[in-house]
Amino acid sequence: MKVLVVGGGGREHALCMRLQSSPSVSHVYCAPGNGGIEQSGAAGCLTDIVASNFERLAKFAKDESIDLTVVGPEAPLVAGIVDYFREEGLRIYGPDKRGAQLEGSKEFAKSLFERNNIPTASYRVFTEFAEAKAYVEAHEFFPVVVKADGIAAGKGVLICETREQALEGLAEIMVERRFGEAGDKVVVEEFLRGEEASVHAVTDGETLVVLPTSQDHKRIGDNDTGPNTGGMGAYSPAPVVEGALLDKVIKTILVPTMHGLRQDGIDYRGTLYAGLMITRGGPRILEYNVRFGDPETQVILPRITSDFGELLFAAADKKLADYGTIEESPDACVGIVLASEGYPGKYHAGKPISGLDTAGAMPGVAVCHAGTSQRDGRLVTAGGRVLCVTATGPGIAEAREAAYAGVKQIDFEGAYYRTDIANRALSRA
């Protein structure tokens, strides 16, 4: 079959590489892709079609007889790309606009959790700055978490250690409008203590197929310091959520979510990516994403050995019950993100990148491009998160060592990466 991947980041590069190796897939296209996807040949890049242009994407899918479109980022899903494609009679993997509210609105998600007894943090929703300010000023216990209601590229969640920080966060979101319309509402919620982990599942609304577990590192600095980012690295499996605990996550969080969406009349066919906090009282859902995570995708997909294209096709056609379970490698995978100096704040692009071929030729190492472009025949930086270097190995320690060895081969001016990715897994072991 022919597959079209929508998006242009590291997640999409990983999707293209994995789909290209699927026995059921003959051709992979990516719109718009990026410099690395274009250069690597992981997909035919449609650099002139942006992810928000549903009409041109659908026309390409019809003209080229695309069998399946896979949507990478959240913004097109929240904007209704699935609704548009289905109306055009095109097969697409991802939730429709109503289902995408699970990520597009924190209030929607929290309400779903509450109605379906899904364990989560206590919360309040505010649409007026004065009311939110008064609530925080009267609040007794800190830290608290302040969240922009809408999508904010993974950066709209502020962990506020003090009342002053919480008030500053509210002003940043609701008054200064740092995240635009995403800050029309805010959610102020209880801070949960524990260890974070991610569980991805593919669903057609009636059946769940759970993918290998993973854990990412959101903060910019070592030892989880500094502001949140889109993700600075990840590893799979995540020992904190394996075995009986994973069974509990499926039973108390994933399955009730799937049932709750169906009871609300939502035809959800896509990814349920649960961001979890593993507390002393058990797993709690922090938030859902309605697409594959980035950089989690880069470390999950190398561990899936069954036909990934066939899995997504079955979900889009509501035939997951016939698919069965996925097969996964016992090997671990670790991914390290290389970012531009200044990220997640202001950064400079256009920096030439060297050492990519050397890193990519190392055993077990792969380089997924996120913020890169081609200029005068060479690759340069074009984003905050530039690359994700992944490596597989018989255990987390071996995969981590190989990933960092790959990172050290790559250079561009101002390159930054964390040096402690997967430390939590190693300390647990």
C-alpha positions in Angstrom: 0.0 0.0 0.0 0.9 3.7 -0.4 1.1 5.8 2.8 1.2 9.5 3.2 2.6 10.9 6.5 1.6 14.4 7.4 4.1 16.5 9.3 7.7 17.5 9.3 9.4 16.7 12.6 11.4 13.9 14.3 8.3 11.9 15.0 7.4 12.0 11.3 10.9 10.9 10.3 10.6 8.0 12.6 7.2 7.1 11.2 8.5 7.3 7.7 11.5 5.0 8.4 9.3 2.4 10.2 6.6 2.4 7.6 9.1 2.1 4.8 10.4 -1.2 6.4 6.8 -2.5 6.8 6.1 -5.5 4.4 2.7 -4.2 3.6 3.9 -0.7 2.5 5.3 -0.1 -1.0 5.7 3.7 -1.0 5.9 6.4 1.7 5.4 10.1 1.1 5.8 12.9 3.7 4.2 16.4 3.6 6.1 18.6 4.1 8.8 16.5 5.6 12.2 18.1 6.4 15.7 18.2 5.1 16.8 15.0 6.7 13.7 13.0 5.5 14.3 14.3 2.0 18.0 13.5 2.0 17.7 10.1 3.6 15.1 8.8 1.1 12.9 7.7 4.0 10.0 9.1 2.0 9.2 11.2 -1.0 9.0 14.7 0.4 6.2 17.1 -0.6 8.0 20.2 0.6 5.4 22.5 -0.9 2.4 21.1 0.9 2.0 22.2 4.5 0.2 20.1 7.1 -2.6 22.7 7.4 -3.6 22.6 3.7 -6.2 19.8 3.9 -7.4 20.5 0.3 -4.0 19.9 -1.3 -3.2 17.0 0.9 -6.5 15.3 0.0 -5.9 16.0 -3.7 -2.5 14.4 -3.6 -3.9 11.4 -1.8 -6.6 11.0 -4.5 -4.2 11.7 -7.4 -1.6 9.2 -6.1 -4.1 6.6 -4.9 -2.8 6.8 -1.4 -4.2 3.9 0.7 -3.6 5.4 4.1 -2.8 8.8 5.5 -1.1 9.0 8.9 -1.2 12.3 10.8 1.9 13.1 12.9 1.2 16.4 14.7 -1.7 17.4 16.9 -2.6 20.7 15.2 -4.1 19.2 12.0 -6.1 16.7 14.1 -7.5 19.4 16.3 -8.4 21.5 13.2 -10.3 18.6 11.7 -8.2 17.0 9.0 -9.7 13.6 9.7 -13.2 14.9 9.2 -12.2 16.4 5.9 -10.5 13.3 4.6 -13.4 11.0 5.6 -15.8 13.3 3.8 -13.6 12.9 0.7 -13.8 9.1 1.0 -10.1 8.8 2.0 -8.7 6.4 4.6 -6.9 8.2 7.4 -5.4 7.3 10.8 -6.2 9.6 13.6 -9.2 10.9 15.7 -11.8 13.2 14.2 -12.2 16.8 15.5 -14.4 15.8 18.4 -12.0 13.1 19.5 -9.0 15.4 19.2 -10.4 17.5 22.0 -8.8 15.0 24.3 -5.6 16.8 23.6 -7.0 20.1 22.3 -8.8 21.0 25.5 -7.5 20.2 29.0 -11.1 20.9 30.3 -12.6 18.4 27.9 -10.1 15.7 29.0 -10.5 16.4 32.7 -14.3 16.2 32.4 -14.0 12.9 30.6 -11.8 11.6 33.4 -14.2 12.7 36.1 -17.3 11.2 34.4 -15.5 7.8 33.9 -13.8 7.6 37.3 -10.3 7.7 35.7 -7.7 8.5 38.3 -6.2 12.0 37.9 -5.3 15.1 39.8 -8.0 17.4 41.3 -8.5 20.6 39.3 -10.3 23.8 38.7 -11.0 25.5 35.3 -11.0 29.3 34.9 -11.9 31.6 32.0 -11.3 34.9 33.8 -7.8 36.0 35.1 -9.3 37.6 38.2 -11.0 34.5 39.3 -8.0 32.3 38.7 -5.8 34.9 40.6 -8.2 34.9 43.6 -8.2 31.1 43.7 -4.3 30.9 43.7 -4.0 33.6 46.3 -6.3 31.6 48.6 -4.7 28.3 47.9 -2.8 26.7 50.7 -0.7 23.9 49.2 2.1 24.3 46.7 3.4 23.3 44.2 0.5 23.5 41.8 0.3 23.0 38.1 -1.0 25.7 35.8 -2.0 24.6 32.3 -3.1 26.4 29.2 -6.4 24.7 28.1 -5.5 24.4 24.4 -2.5 23.0 22.5 0.8 24.8 23.1 3.4 22.5 21.4 4.1 20.7 24.7 5.1 23.9 26.5 1.8 25.1 28.1 2.2 23.3 31.4 3.8 25.2 34.2 4.9 23.6 37.4 4.7 26.4 40.0 6.6 25.8 43.3 5.3 28.9 45.0 2.2 31.2 45.0 4.3 33.9 43.3 5.2 31.5 40.4 1.6 30.4 40.0 0.5 34.0 39.7 3.2 34.8 37.2 2.2 31.7 35.2 -1.4 32.7 35.2 -0.5 36.2 33.9 1.8 34.7 31.3 -1.0 32.5 29.9 -4.1 34.7 30.4 -2.8 38.3 30.2 0.4 38.2 28.2 -1.1 35.5 26.0 2.1 33.6 25.6 0.3 30.7 24.0 -2.4 32.7 22.2 -5.9 31.2 22.1 -4.7 28.2 24.0 -4.8 30.4 27.1 -8.4 31.4 26.8 -9.0 29.0 29.7 -6.6 27.7 32.3 -6.6 24.5 34.4 -5.1 24.8 37.9 -4.5 21.4 39.3 -3.0 19.4 42.1 0.7 18.6 41.8 1.2 14.9 41.8 4.5 13.4 43.1 6.0 10.3 41.6 7.7 9.2 38.4 6.4 10.1 34.9 6.0 7.5 32.2 4.2 7.2 28.8 2.0 4.5 27.5 0.9 4.5 23.8 -2.0 2.5 22.5 -3.6 2.2 19.1 -7.3 2.0 19.1 -10.2 1.8 16.7 -12.7 2.8 19.4 -13.5 -0.8 20.4 -10.1 -2.6 20.6 -6.8 -1.5 22.1 -3.3 -2.6 21.0 -0.8 -1.4 23.6 2.7 -0.4 22.3 6.0 -0.7 24.1 6.3 1.6 27.2 8.5 4.6 27.2 9.6 7.5 29.4 10.6 11.0 28.1 12.5 13.9 29.7 10.6 17.1 29.4 12.8 19.7 31.2 15.6 21.4 29.3 18.3 20.8 31.9 20.0 17.8 33.5 18.3 16.5 36.7 15.0 17.7 35.4 15.7 21.4 35.8 14.6 24.4 33.8 11.5 25.0 31.7 9.5 22.3 30.0 10.3 21.5 26.3 8.7 19.3 23.7 11.0 16.6 25.0 14.8 16.3 25.3 15.1 12.5 25.1 13.4 9.2 25.8 13.9 5.5 26.4 12.0 2.3 26.0 11.0 0.2 27.9 10.2 2.2 31.0 10.8 -0.1 34.0 8.5 2.0 36.2 5.4 1.0 34.3 6.1 -2.6 33.3 4.3 -5.8 34.4 1.4 -5.6 36.8 1.5 -1.8 36.8 1.1 -1.7 33.1 -1.9 -4.0 33.4 -3.4 -1.5 36.0 -2.9 1.4 33.6 -4.7 -0.5 30.8 -7.6 -1.5 33.2 -8.1 1.8 35.1 -7.0 4.4 32.5 -6.8 3.3 28.9 -9.9 1.0 28.7 -12.2 3.4 30.6 -11.0 6.3 28.3 -11.9 4.2 25.2 -15.3 3.3 26.6 -15.9 6.9 27.7 -15.2 8.3 24.2 -17.5 5.7 22.7 -20.3 6.5 25.2 -20.0 10.2 24.1 -20.6 9.1 20.5 -17.1 9.8 19.4 -15.7 7.5 16.7 -12.1 7.4 17.9 -9.6 5.8 15.6 -6.1 6.7 16.4 -3.5 7.0 19.1 -4.2 7.2 22.8 -0.9 8.5 24.3 -1.2 8.6 28.0 1.1 10.8 30.0 1.2 9.2 33.4 2.4 9.9 36.9 3.2 6.8 38.9 2.4 7.8 42.5 2.5 5.9 45.7 -1.3 5.4 45.3 -0.9 4.0 41.8 -0.9 5.4 38.2 -2.7 8.7 37.6 -3.3 10.2 34.2 -1.7 13.7 33.7 -2.9 14.3 30.2 -3.6 12.6 26.9 -2.1 13.3 23.5 -4.1 12.1 20.4 -1.0 11.4 18.3 2.3 9.6 18.8 4.7 11.3 21.1 7.9 13.1 20.2 10.6 11.9 21.1 8.8 8.7 22.4 8.0 7.6 18.8 11.7 7.5 18.0 12.4 5.0 20.7 9.2 2.9 20.5 9.1 2.1 16.8 12.5 0.5 16.6 11.3 -2.0 19.1 8.2 -3.1 17.1 9.0 -6.0 14.9 5.5 -6.7 13.5 4.0 -4.9 10.5 3.4 -1.4 11.7 1.7 -0.2 8.5 -0.8 -3.1 8.8 -1.5 -2.1 12.4 -2.4 1.5 11.5 -4.4 0.4 8.4 -6.5 -2.0 10.6 -7.2 0.8 13.2 -8.3 3.2 10.4 -10.7 0.5 9.1 -12.0 -0.4 12.6 -10.6 -3.9 12.2 -8.1 -4.0 15.1 -9.9 -7.1 16.6 -8.6 -9.1 13.6 -5.0 -7.7 13.9 -4.1 -9.4 17.2 -1.1 -8.3 19.3 2.1 -6.7 18.2 5.5 -8.3 18.4 8.3 -6.4 20.0 12.1 -6.8 20.4 13.5 -7.5 23.8 16.2 -4.9 23.1 16.0 -1.4 24.6 16.1 1.9 22.8 17.4 5.2 24.0 17.0 8.6 22.1 19.0 11.8 22.8 17.7 15.1 21.4 20.2 17.7 20.1 18.7 21.2 20.4 19.6 24.7 19.3 21.2 27.0 21.8 18.5 29.0 23.5 15.7 26.5 23.1 12.9 26.4 24.3 13.3 30.2 24.1 14.8 32.2 21.2 17.4 30.4 19.0 19.2 31.0 15.8 18.7 28.7 12.7 20.8 28.1 9.7 23.8 26.4 11.4 25.6 23.8 9.2 25.5 20.3 10.7 28.4 17.9 10.4 29.0 14.2 11.4 25.6 12.9 10.4 26.9 10.1 8.1 29.4 9.0 10.7 26.8 8.8 13.4 24.3 7.0 11.2 26.8 4.4 10.2 27.4 3.3 13.8 25.9 -0.1 14.7 22.4 0.2 16.1 22.4 4.0 15.7 19.8 6.0 13.7 19.4 9.8 13.4 15.9 11.2 13.2 15.7 14.8 11.8 13.3 17.3 13.4 14.4 20.9 12.7 16.6 20.6 9.7 16.5 22.0 6.1 18.7 21.9 3.0 20.7 24.9 2.0 23.1 25.0 -0.9 23.3 21.2 -0.9 24.0 20.7 2.8 21.9 20.3 5.9 21.5 23.2 8.4 19.5 23.7 11.6 15.9 24.9 11.2 14.3 24.5 14.6 14.6 24.3 18.3 14.9 20.6 18.5 17.2 19.7 15.6 17.9 15.9 15.8 17.2 12.8 17.9 19.9 10.2 17.9 18.6 6.8 18.8 20.3 3.5 19.5 19.2 0.0 20.4 21.0 -2.5 22.6 20.4 -5.5 24.8 19.6 -3.2 27.8 19.1 0.4 28.6 22.8 0.9 29.6 24.1 -0.5 26.3 21.6 1.5 24.2 22.3 4.7 26.1 26.1 4.3 25.6 25.6 3.8 21.9 23.2 6.8 21.6 25.7 9.1 23.3 28.5 7.8 21.2 26.4 8.8 18.1 25.6 12.2 19.6 29.4 12.9 20.0 29.9 12.4 16.3 27.5 15.3 15.4 28.3 19.0 15.6 26.7 22.3 14.8 27.2 25.7 16.4 25.4 26.0 19.7 24.4 22.3 19.8 22.9 21.4 23.2 21.8 18.1 24.7 21.1 16.6 28.2 23.7 14.3 29.6 21.5 12.3 31.9 18.9 10.7 29.6 17.7 7.3 31.0 19.5 7.8 34.3 16.2 7.1 36.1 15.9 3.7 34.4 19.5 2.8 35.3 19.1 3.8 38.9 16.0 1.7 39.1 17.8 -1.2 37.7 
